[in-house]
Structure formats: C-alpha cells, structure tokens
Amino acid sequence: MTHTRRFDWWVPIAALAALLSWPVAAANPEAAFAGTWRIDVTAPAASDGALGFTVTPRKQAPIAVSVPIKAGRPPDGVARDIRAQFSRKLDRTAYKVTVERASVVIAAEMGTPRFELEADPATTATFGIALKRE
C-alpha cells in the first residue's frame, strides 16, 4: 500500500514538470537553432560595382553588407571579401564564417539566434550569387 502511494505521488510531479517546461520551448523556437547558410559565388563579376546583402538576425536590426567588385575578379576573392564583411558585423561567438573555394559558409552554433540573408535580385543575377540554406 505504501509503495503505491509513493508511485501515485511521483507521477503527478513528473507530469507537472513536463508541462511547465513545454511552454518555454514552444514560446522560443529559435533557442535551439543551429544551421548553415552557404553563399556561392558562381561567376566572376562582369563589370565594376558593389555586391549588396542584408543580414537580419532575429530580433535585431538588419546589417548591411556591401562588397566592392572589380571587373574580372575571381570568385574566391569576392568570397573572401564577403567573409570579411560578415566577420566584422556578426557576433563571432555565435557564427563561424569560412571560405570554401568560391563559397562563403556561415554556420550558427547551437542556441544562437536565427538570421535571414537577402540579396538584391538584380545584384544576384549580375554577379551570379546564390544563397542556400543547408
């Protein structure tokens, strides 16, 4: 009889603990975010200009990234410039920005805020830039 009472007493406490932790996770879906964005520079620039991106971390102001481009510059040089821009403006403890050949890879650590990347469609067409969420 005593054994049954102990069991009956622990079951509601375990259920209550589960219910109390559920709304916190549901209210903050970004809390456990980890992911990767890849910016592929698929073709060198055909003319001088600037490549513009807007990075919007969740619940923060947009961050403008502008990379000057000269005619005939190889994609890996453009990728390094994009990396330098991101590295200066994103929190280094939250995001790792690396260059792989002609791609910039931005990896978010577990628990960092999500962010969105957006490129001007005209710029994307001109400079052969592709944004990929992995």
DSSP file (Angstrom, degrees, kcal/mol; ACC not computed):
  #  RESIDUE AA STRUCTURE BP1 BP2  ACC     N-H-->O    O-->H-N    N-H-->O    O-->H-N    TCO  KAPPA ALPHA  PHI   PSI    X-CA   Y-CA   Z-CA
    1    1 A M     >        0   0    0      0, 0.0     4,-1.7     0, 0.0     5,-0.1   0.000 360.0 360.0 360.0 -43.2    0.0    0.0    0.0
    2    2 A T  H  >  +     0   0    0      1,-0.2     4,-2.0     2,-0.2     5,-0.2   0.904 360.0  55.5 -64.5 -40.9    2.8    2.4    0.9
    3    3 A H  H  > S+     0   0    0      1,-0.2     4,-1.9     2,-0.2    -1,-0.2   0.901 106.6  50.5 -59.2 -42.3    4.6    1.6   -2.4
    4    4 A T  H  > S+     0   0    0      1,-0.2     4,-2.5     2,-0.2    -1,-0.2   0.880 107.6  53.4 -64.4 -39.6    1.5    2.5   -4.4
    5    5 A R  H  X S+     0   0    0     -4,-1.7     4,-1.8     2,-0.2    -1,-0.2   0.904 107.4  50.6 -64.7 -40.9    1.2    5.9   -2.6
    6    6 A R  H  X S+     0   0    0     -4,-2.0     4,-2.0     2,-0.2    -1,-0.2   0.931 111.7  48.3 -61.3 -44.7    4.8    6.8   -3.4
    7    7 A F  H  X S+     0   0    0     -4,-1.9     4,-1.9     1,-0.2    -2,-0.2   0.928 111.2  49.9 -60.9 -45.8    4.2    6.0   -7.1
    8    8 A D  H  < S+     0   0    0     -4,-2.5    -1,-0.2     1,-0.2    -2,-0.2   0.819 110.6  51.6 -62.5 -30.8    1.0    8.0   -7.2
    9    9 A W  H  X S+     0   0    0     -4,-1.8     4,-0.8    -5,-0.2    -1,-0.2   0.865 110.9  45.7 -76.2 -36.6    2.8   10.9   -5.6
   10   10 A W  H  X S+     0   0    0     -4,-2.0     4,-2.4     2,-0.2     5,-0.2   0.812 102.2  64.8 -77.8 -31.5    5.7   11.0   -8.1
   11   11 A V  H  X S+     0   0    0     -4,-1.9     4,-2.3     1,-0.2     5,-0.2   0.939 102.9  45.5 -61.2 -49.7    3.6   10.6  -11.3
   12   12 A P  H  > S+     0   0    0      0, 0.0     4,-2.4     0, 0.0    -1,-0.2   0.867 112.5  52.6 -63.6 -32.5    1.8   14.0  -10.9
   13   13 A I  H  X S+     0   0    0     -4,-0.8     4,-2.4     2,-0.2    -2,-0.2   0.923 110.3  47.2 -67.8 -42.6    5.0   15.8  -10.1
   14   14 A A  H  X S+     0   0    0     -4,-2.4     4,-1.9     2,-0.2    -1,-0.2   0.904 113.5  48.5 -63.6 -41.1    6.7   14.4  -13.2
   15   15 A A  H  X S+     0   0    0     -4,-2.3     4,-2.1    -5,-0.2    -2,-0.2   0.900 111.3  50.1 -65.4 -40.9    3.7   15.4  -15.3
   16   16 A L  H  X S+     0   0    0     -4,-2.4     4,-2.4     2,-0.2    -2,-0.2   0.904 109.1  51.7 -64.4 -41.9    3.7   18.9  -13.8
   17   17 A A  H  X S+     0   0    0     -4,-2.4     4,-1.6     1,-0.2    -1,-0.2   0.897 110.0  49.5 -61.9 -40.7    7.4   19.3  -14.5
   18   18 A A  H  X S+     0   0    0     -4,-1.9     4,-1.4     1,-0.2    -1,-0.2   0.905 111.6  48.7 -65.1 -41.6    6.9   18.3  -18.2
   19   19 A L  H  < S+     0   0    0     -4,-2.1    -2,-0.2     1,-0.2    -1,-0.2   0.877 109.8  51.8 -66.3 -38.2    4.0   20.7  -18.6
   20   20 A L  H  < S+     0   0    0     -4,-2.4     4,-0.5     1,-0.2    -1,-0.2   0.837 111.7  46.0 -69.7 -32.0    6.0   23.6  -17.0
   21   21 A S  H  X S+     0   0    0     -4,-1.6     4,-1.4    -5,-0.2    -1,-0.2   0.745 100.4  70.3 -81.9 -23.0    9.0   23.1  -19.3
   22   22 A W  H  X S+     0   0    0     -4,-1.4     4,-2.3     1,-0.2     5,-0.2   0.918  92.9  52.2 -64.3 -47.4    6.9   22.7  -22.5
   23   23 A P  H  > S+     0   0    0      0, 0.0     4,-2.3     0, 0.0    -1,-0.2   0.844 105.8  56.5 -62.2 -30.8    5.6   26.4  -22.9
   24   24 A V  H  > S+     0   0    0     -4,-0.5     4,-1.0     2,-0.2    -2,-0.2   0.938 110.8  42.7 -64.6 -46.1    9.2   27.7  -22.6
   25   25 A A  H  < S+     0   0    0     -4,-1.4     3,-0.3     1,-0.2    -1,-0.2   0.892 116.0  49.0 -66.7 -39.8   10.4   25.6  -25.6
   26   26 A A  H  < S+     0   0    0     -4,-2.3    -2,-0.2     1,-0.2    -1,-0.2   0.845 109.3  52.3 -70.1 -33.3    7.2   26.4  -27.6
   27   27 A A  H  < S+     0   0    0     -4,-2.3    -1,-0.2     1,-0.2    -2,-0.2   0.719 115.8  39.7 -76.3 -20.7    7.5   30.1  -27.0
   28   28 A N    ><  +     0   0    0     -4,-1.0     3,-1.5    -3,-0.3     4,-0.3  -0.632  61.3 164.3-129.6  74.0   11.1   30.4  -28.1
   29   29 A P  G >  S+     0   0    0      0, 0.0     3,-0.6     0, 0.0    -1,-0.1   0.732  75.7  60.2 -66.9 -20.3   11.6   28.1  -31.2
   30   30 A E  G >  S+     0   0    0      1,-0.2     3,-2.2     2,-0.1    81,-0.2   0.653  79.1  90.3 -77.6 -13.6   14.9   29.8  -32.1
   31   31 A A  G <  S+     0   0    0     -3,-1.5    -1,-0.2     1,-0.3    -6,-0.0   0.809  93.3  37.5 -56.9 -33.2   16.5   28.9  -28.8
   32   32 A A  G <  S+     0   0    0     -3,-0.6    -1,-0.3    -4,-0.3     2,-0.3  -0.015  87.1 143.2-107.9  30.5   17.9   25.6  -30.2
   33   33 A F    <   +     0   0    0     -3,-2.2    79,-1.0    79,-0.3    78,-0.9  -0.506  13.4 158.4 -77.7 134.3   18.8   26.8  -33.6
   34   34 A A        +     0   0    0     -2,-0.3     2,-0.3    76,-0.2    75,-0.2  -0.935  19.6 126.7-147.2 131.6   21.9   25.5  -35.4
   35   35 A G  E     -A  108   0A   0     73,-0.7    73,-3.3    -2,-0.3     2,-0.4  -0.977  43.3-111.5-170.6-179.9   22.3   25.7  -39.1
   36   36 A T  E     -A  107   0A   0     -2,-0.3    98,-2.6    71,-0.2     2,-0.4  -0.986  11.1-163.8-134.7 136.6   24.3   26.7  -42.1
   37   37 A W  E     -AB 106 133A   0     69,-2.9    69,-3.1    -2,-0.4     2,-0.4  -0.937  12.1-160.8-110.9 142.4   24.0   29.3  -44.9
   38   38 A R  E     -AB 105 132A   0     94,-2.7    94,-2.6    -2,-0.4     2,-0.7  -0.992   5.7-161.2-124.8 129.2   26.2   29.0  -48.0
   39   39 A I  E     -AB 104 131A   0     65,-3.2    65,-2.6    -2,-0.4     2,-0.6  -0.937  13.4-160.6-107.9 111.5   26.8   31.9  -50.3
   40   40 A D  E     -AB 103 130A   0     90,-2.6    90,-2.0    -2,-0.7     2,-1.0  -0.828   9.6-158.5 -96.8 121.5   28.0   30.5  -53.7
   41   41 A V  E     + B   0 129A   0     61,-2.8    88,-0.2    -2,-0.6    87,-0.1  -0.839  19.2 174.6 -95.4  99.0   29.8   33.0  -55.9
   42   42 A T        +     0   0    0     86,-2.8    -1,-0.2    -2,-1.0    86,-0.2   0.650  58.1  22.3 -89.3 -15.9   29.3   31.1  -59.2
   43   43 A A  S    S-     0   0    0     84,-0.7    -1,-0.2    85,-0.4     3,-0.1  -0.997  80.0-108.5-149.9 145.3   30.8   33.6  -61.7
   44   44 A P        -     0   0    0      0, 0.0    27,-0.1     0, 0.0     2,-0.0  -0.330  53.1 -85.0 -68.4 158.4   33.2   36.5  -61.5
   45   45 A A        -     0   0    0     28,-0.6    27,-1.9    25,-0.3    28,-0.2  -0.346  28.1-153.8 -65.1 141.6   31.8   40.0  -61.9
   46   46 A A  S    S+     0   0    0     80,-0.4     2,-0.3    25,-0.2    -1,-0.1   0.723  77.0  10.9 -87.0 -23.2   31.3   41.2  -65.5
   47   47 A S  S    S-     0   0    0     23,-0.1    -1,-0.1    24,-0.1    25,-0.1  -0.944  91.5 -79.7-148.3 166.7   31.6   44.9  -64.5
   48   48 A D  S    S+     0   0    0     -2,-0.3     2,-0.3    22,-0.1    22,-0.2  -0.359  72.6 101.1 -67.6 150.1   32.6   47.1  -61.7
   49   49 A G  E     -D   69   0B   0     20,-2.2    20,-3.1    -2,-0.0     2,-0.4  -0.977  64.9 -76.4 168.7-157.8   30.1   47.6  -59.0
   50   50 A A  E     -D   68   0B   0     -2,-0.3     2,-0.6    18,-0.3    16,-0.0  -0.998  24.2-139.0-137.6 141.2   29.1   46.5  -55.5
   51   51 A L  E     -D   67   0B   0     16,-3.1    16,-2.7    -2,-0.4     2,-0.4  -0.878  26.8-160.2 -97.7 123.5   27.5   43.4  -54.2
   52   52 A G  E     +D   66   0B   0     -2,-0.6    68,-0.9    14,-0.2     2,-0.3  -0.894  14.8 172.7-114.7 135.6   24.9   44.1  -51.5
   53   53 A F  E     -DE  65 119B   0     12,-3.0    12,-2.9    -2,-0.4     2,-0.5  -0.949  19.6-149.4-129.7 153.0   23.4   41.8  -48.9
   54   54 A T  E     -DE  64 118B   0     64,-2.4    64,-1.8    -2,-0.3     2,-0.5  -0.994  11.1-165.0-120.9 125.8   21.2   42.4  -45.9
   55   55 A V  E     -DE  63 117B   0      8,-3.0     8,-3.6    -2,-0.5    62,-0.2  -0.937   3.6-169.7-107.8 126.5   21.6   40.1  -43.0
   56   56 A T  E     - E   0 116B   0     60,-2.6    60,-1.8    -2,-0.5     2,-0.1  -0.836   5.4-160.8-121.3  95.0   18.8   40.2  -40.5
   57   57 A P  E >   - E   0 115B   0      0, 0.0     3,-1.7     0, 0.0    58,-0.3  -0.477  42.7 -90.8 -65.0 143.9   19.4   38.4  -37.2
   58   58 A R  T 3  S+     0   0    0     56,-3.5     3,-0.1     1,-0.3    57,-0.0  -0.314 109.7   7.1 -58.6 136.7   16.1   37.6  -35.5
   59   59 A K  T 3  S+     0   0    0      1,-0.2     2,-0.3    -3,-0.1    -1,-0.3   0.739 115.1  96.2  62.6  26.5   15.0   40.4  -33.1
   60   60 A Q  S <  S-     0   0    0     -3,-1.7    -1,-0.2     3,-0.0     3,-0.1  -0.926  83.1 -90.4-137.0 163.6   17.9   42.7  -34.2
   61   61 A A        -     0   0    0     -2,-0.3    -6,-0.0     1,-0.1     0, 0.0  -0.423  55.0 -92.5 -70.4 148.8   18.3   45.5  -36.7
   62   62 A P        -     0   0    0      0, 0.0     2,-0.5     0, 0.0    -6,-0.2  -0.290  34.7-140.0 -60.5 147.4   19.3   44.5  -40.3
   63   63 A I  E     -D   55   0B   0     -8,-3.6    -8,-3.0    -3,-0.1     2,-0.4  -0.957  12.1-143.3-112.1 121.2   23.0   44.5  -41.0
   64   64 A A  E     -D   54   0B   0     -2,-0.5     2,-0.5   -10,-0.2   -10,-0.2  -0.694  14.6-169.4 -87.2 135.0   24.0   45.8  -44.4
   65   65 A V  E     +D   53   0B   0    -12,-2.9   -12,-3.0    -2,-0.4     2,-0.4  -0.992   5.8 179.5-124.2 125.2   27.0   44.2  -46.2
   66   66 A S  E     -D   52   0B   0     -2,-0.5   -14,-0.2   -14,-0.2    -2,-0.0  -0.990   6.2-170.8-131.0 126.2   28.5   45.7  -49.3
   67   67 A V  E     -D   51   0B   0    -16,-2.7   -16,-3.1    -2,-0.4     2,-0.2  -0.957  20.0-135.5-118.9 115.8   31.4   44.3  -51.2
   68   68 A P  E     -D   50   0B   0      0, 0.0     2,-0.4     0, 0.0   -18,-0.3  -0.478  24.0-161.5 -69.3 139.9   33.1   46.3  -53.9
   69   69 A I  E     -D   49   0B   0    -20,-3.1   -20,-2.2    -2,-0.2     2,-0.3  -0.977   7.2-156.4-127.9 134.9   33.7   44.2  -57.0
   70   70 A K    >   -     0   0    0     -2,-0.4     3,-1.8   -22,-0.2   -25,-0.3  -0.830  38.7 -86.7-108.6 149.9   36.1   44.9  -59.9
   71   71 A A  T 3  S+     0   0    0     -2,-0.3   -25,-0.2     1,-0.3    -1,-0.1  -0.223 110.5  11.9 -55.7 135.1   35.8   43.5  -63.4
   72   72 A G  T 3  S+     0   0    0    -27,-1.9    -1,-0.3     1,-0.2   -26,-0.1   0.516  83.9 151.9  78.2   5.9   37.3   40.1  -63.9
   73   73 A R    <   -     0   0    0     -3,-1.8   -28,-0.6   -28,-0.2    -1,-0.2  -0.501  49.9-111.5 -70.4 135.4   37.9   39.4  -60.2
   74   74 A P    >>  -     0   0    0      0, 0.0     4,-1.5     0, 0.0     3,-0.9  -0.329  21.8-117.0 -68.5 150.8   37.9   35.7  -59.4
   75   75 A P  H 3> S+     0   0    0      0, 0.0     4,-2.7     0, 0.0     5,-0.2   0.822 111.6  59.3 -57.3 -34.6   35.0   34.3  -57.3
   76   76 A D  H 3> S+     0   0    0      1,-0.2     4,-2.0     2,-0.2     5,-0.1   0.851 104.0  51.4 -68.5 -30.5   37.2   33.2  -54.4
   77   77 A G  H <> S+     0   0    0     -3,-0.9     4,-1.9     2,-0.2    -1,-0.2   0.904 111.0  47.7 -67.6 -40.8   38.4   36.8  -53.9
   78   78 A V  H  X S+     0   0    0     -4,-1.5     4,-2.3     1,-0.2    -2,-0.2   0.910 110.2  53.2 -63.4 -42.1   34.8   38.0  -53.8
   79   79 A A  H  X S+     0   0    0     -4,-2.7     4,-2.4     1,-0.2    -2,-0.2   0.896 107.2  51.1 -60.8 -40.8   34.0   35.2  -51.4
   80   80 A R  H  X S+     0   0    0     -4,-2.0     4,-2.3     2,-0.2    -1,-0.2   0.891 109.4  50.7 -64.4 -38.5   36.9   36.4  -49.1
   81   81 A D  H  X S+     0   0    0     -4,-1.9     4,-2.0     2,-0.2    -2,-0.2   0.902 110.0  49.5 -65.5 -40.0   35.6   39.9  -49.1
   82   82 A I  H  X S+     0   0    0     -4,-2.3     4,-2.5     1,-0.2     5,-0.2   0.925 110.4  51.4 -62.8 -43.2   32.1   38.8  -48.2
   83   83 A R  H  X S+     0   0    0     -4,-2.4     4,-2.9     1,-0.2    -2,-0.2   0.912 108.0  51.7 -59.3 -43.8   33.6   36.7  -45.4
   84   84 A A  H  X S+     0   0    0     -4,-2.3     4,-1.6     1,-0.2    -1,-0.2   0.895 109.7  49.9 -62.2 -39.8   35.4   39.8  -44.1
   85   85 A Q  H  X S+     0   0    0     -4,-2.0     4,-1.3     2,-0.2    -2,-0.2   0.938 113.8  44.5 -63.8 -46.8   32.2   41.8  -44.1
   86   86 A F  H  X S+     0   0    0     -4,-2.5     4,-2.9     1,-0.2     3,-0.3   0.908 109.6  56.2 -63.9 -41.4   30.3   39.2  -42.2
   87   87 A S  H  < S+     0   0    0     -4,-2.9    -1,-0.2     1,-0.2    -2,-0.2   0.854 108.9  47.1 -61.9 -34.5   33.1   38.6  -39.7
   88   88 A R  H  < S+     0   0    0     -4,-1.6    -1,-0.2    -5,-0.2    -2,-0.2   0.804 121.2  35.3 -74.3 -28.8   33.1   42.3  -38.8
   89   89 A K  H  < S+     0   0    0     -4,-1.3     2,-0.3    -3,-0.3    -2,-0.2   0.695 103.7  71.7-105.7 -21.3   29.4   42.5  -38.3
   90   90 A L  S  < S-     0   0    0     -4,-2.9     2,-0.4    -5,-0.2     3,-0.0  -0.701  93.5 -96.8 -96.2 150.6   28.2   39.2  -36.9
   91   91 A D    >>  -     0   0    0     -2,-0.3     4,-2.0     1,-0.2     3,-1.1  -0.501  30.7-149.2 -64.5 118.3   28.9   38.1  -33.4
   92   92 A R  T 34 S+     0   0    0     -2,-0.4    -1,-0.2     1,-0.3     5,-0.1   0.752  94.1  56.7 -66.2 -24.0   32.0   35.9  -33.6
   93   93 A T  T 34 S+     0   0    0      1,-0.2    -1,-0.3     3,-0.0     3,-0.1   0.734 113.6  40.0 -78.0 -20.0   30.9   33.7  -30.7
   94   94 A A  T <4 S+     0   0    0     -3,-1.1    15,-2.5     1,-0.2     2,-0.4   0.777 118.3  37.5 -97.8 -31.1   27.6   32.9  -32.4
   95   95 A Y  E  <  -C  108   0A   0     -4,-2.0     2,-0.5    13,-0.2    13,-0.2  -0.958  60.0-152.4-129.5 141.2   28.5   32.4  -36.0
   96   96 A K  E     -C  107   0A   0     11,-2.7    11,-2.7    -2,-0.4     2,-0.6  -0.961  14.8-165.1-111.0 122.9   31.5   30.9  -37.8
   97   97 A V  E     +C  106   0A   0     -2,-0.5     2,-0.3     9,-0.2     9,-0.2  -0.935  16.6 165.3-112.7 120.0   32.2   32.3  -41.2
   98   98 A T  E     -C  105   0A   0      7,-2.6     7,-3.0    -2,-0.6     2,-0.5  -0.872  31.6-128.1-130.0 163.0   34.6   30.4  -43.5
   99   99 A V  E     -C  104   0A   0     -2,-0.3     2,-0.5     5,-0.2     5,-0.2  -0.960  18.0-175.8-113.7 126.3   35.5   30.4  -47.2
  100  100 A E  E >   -C  103   0A   0      3,-2.6     3,-1.6    -2,-0.5     2,-0.3  -0.926  64.5 -62.7-121.4 104.0   35.4   27.2  -49.2
  101  101 A R  T 3  S-     0   0    0     -2,-0.5   -22,-0.1     1,-0.3     0, 0.0  -0.411 122.8 -11.6  54.6-114.6   36.7   27.8  -52.7
  102  102 A A  T 3  S+     0   0    0     -2,-0.3   -61,-2.8    -3,-0.1     2,-0.4   0.011 122.5  89.4-102.8  29.1   34.2   30.3  -54.1
  103  103 A S  E <   -AC  40 100A   0     -3,-1.6    -3,-2.6   -63,-0.2     2,-0.5  -0.947  62.5-146.5-125.7 146.2   31.7   29.9  -51.3
  104  104 A V  E     -AC  39  99A   0    -65,-2.6   -65,-3.2    -2,-0.4     2,-0.5  -0.954  18.5-160.5-106.2 127.0   31.2   31.6  -48.0
  105  105 A V  E     -AC  38  98A   0     -7,-3.0    -7,-2.6    -2,-0.5     2,-0.6  -0.940   6.4-169.4-113.5 124.1   29.8   29.3  -45.4
  106  106 A I  E     -AC  37  97A   0    -69,-3.1   -69,-2.9    -2,-0.5     2,-0.5  -0.950   8.0-172.2-114.1 113.6   28.1   30.8  -42.3
  107  107 A A  E     -AC  36  96A   0    -11,-2.7   -11,-2.7    -2,-0.6     2,-0.4  -0.918  11.5-148.1-111.7 127.4   27.4   28.3  -39.6
  108  108 A A  E     -AC  35  95A   0    -73,-3.3   -73,-0.7    -2,-0.5   -13,-0.2  -0.779  18.1-127.7 -93.5 134.4   25.4   29.1  -36.5
  109  109 A E    >   -     0   0    0    -15,-2.5     3,-1.8    -2,-0.4     2,-0.1  -0.359  42.4 -78.8 -73.1 159.3   26.2   27.4  -33.2
  110  110 A M  T 3  S+     0   0    0      1,-0.2   -76,-0.2   -76,-0.1    -1,-0.1  -0.370 118.2  21.7 -58.9 132.7   23.5   25.7  -31.3
  111  111 A G  T 3  S+     0   0    0    -78,-0.9    -1,-0.2     1,-0.3   -77,-0.1   0.456  91.4 126.5  90.6   1.7   21.4   28.2  -29.3
  112  112 A T    <   -     0   0    0     -3,-1.8   -79,-0.3   -79,-1.0    -1,-0.3  -0.554  68.7 -90.9 -89.8 159.3   22.2   31.3  -31.4
  113  113 A P        -     0   0    0      0, 0.0    -1,-0.1     0, 0.0     2,-0.1  -0.335  42.3-113.7 -66.0 147.7   19.5   33.5  -32.9
  114  114 A R        -     0   0    0    -57,-0.1   -56,-3.5    -3,-0.1     2,-0.3  -0.380  34.6-166.7 -70.8 158.8   18.3   32.7  -36.4
  115  115 A F  E     -E   57   0B   0    -58,-0.3     2,-0.4    -2,-0.1   -60,-0.0  -0.984  12.4-137.1-144.8 159.0   19.1   35.1  -39.2
  116  116 A E  E     -E   56   0B   0    -60,-1.8   -60,-2.6    -2,-0.3     2,-0.4  -0.883   9.8-149.7-114.9 146.5   17.9   35.6  -42.7
  117  117 A L  E     +E   55   0B   0     -2,-0.4     2,-0.4   -62,-0.2   -62,-0.2  -0.946  16.7 178.9-114.3 137.3   20.0   36.5  -45.7
  118  118 A E  E     -E   54   0B   0    -64,-1.8   -64,-2.4    -2,-0.4     2,-0.4  -0.989   7.0-169.0-141.1 130.7   18.6   38.5  -48.6
  119  119 A A  E     -E   53   0B   0     -2,-0.4   -66,-0.2   -66,-0.2    12,-0.1  -0.908  36.5-101.3-116.7 146.7   20.3   39.7  -51.8
  120  120 A D     >  -     0   0    0    -68,-0.9     4,-2.7    -2,-0.4     5,-0.2  -0.483  30.7-134.0 -62.4 127.0   19.0   42.2  -54.3
  121  121 A P  H  > S+     0   0    0      0, 0.0     4,-2.2     0, 0.0     5,-0.2   0.857 105.0  51.1 -56.3 -37.6   17.6   40.2  -57.2
  122  122 A A  H  > S+     0   0    0      2,-0.2     4,-2.2     1,-0.2     5,-0.2   0.914 111.9  47.0 -66.1 -41.3   19.4   42.4  -59.8
  123  123 A T  H  > S+     0   0    0      2,-0.2     4,-2.7     1,-0.2     6,-0.2   0.908 110.2  53.6 -64.7 -41.7   22.7   42.0  -58.0
  124  124 A T  H  X>S+     0   0    0     -4,-2.7     5,-1.3     1,-0.2     4,-1.1   0.916 111.6  44.7 -59.9 -44.4   22.2   38.3  -57.7
  125  125 A A  H  <5S+     0   0    0     -4,-2.2    -1,-0.2    -5,-0.2    -2,-0.2   0.897 115.4  48.0 -67.6 -40.2   21.6   38.0  -61.5
  126  126 A T  H  <5S+     0   0    0     -4,-2.2   -80,-0.4     1,-0.2    -2,-0.2   0.920 122.0  31.2 -67.6 -44.8   24.6   40.2  -62.3
  127  127 A F  H  <5S-     0   0    0     -4,-2.7   -84,-0.7    -5,-0.2    -1,-0.2   0.388 103.0-118.9-102.5   3.2   27.1   38.6  -60.1
  128  128 A G  T  <5 +     0   0    0     -4,-1.1   -86,-2.8    -5,-0.2     2,-0.4   0.918  53.1 162.9  65.1  45.1   26.0   35.0  -60.1
  129  129 A I  E   < -B   41   0A   0     -5,-1.3     2,-0.4   -88,-0.2    -1,-0.2  -0.811  17.4-171.9-101.1 136.2   25.3   34.8  -56.4
  130  130 A A  E     -B   40   0A   0    -90,-2.0   -90,-2.6    -2,-0.4     2,-0.5  -0.994  11.4-152.1-127.7 133.4   23.2   32.0  -54.9
  131  131 A L  E     -B   39   0A   0     -2,-0.4     2,-0.4   -92,-0.2   -92,-0.2  -0.897  18.1-175.4-101.9 130.2   22.1   31.8  -51.3
  132  132 A K  E     -B   38   0A   0    -94,-2.6   -94,-2.7    -2,-0.5     2,-0.6  -0.990  19.6-149.3-130.3 132.0   21.5   28.3  -50.0
  133  133 A R  E      B   37   0A   0     -2,-0.4   -96,-0.2   -96,-0.2    -2,-0.0  -0.883 360.0 360.0 -95.3 121.2   20.1   27.2  -46.6
  134  134 A E              0   0    0    -98,-2.6   -97,-0.1    -2,-0.6    -1,-0.1   0.428 360.0 360.0 -99.5 360.0   21.7   23.8  -45.7
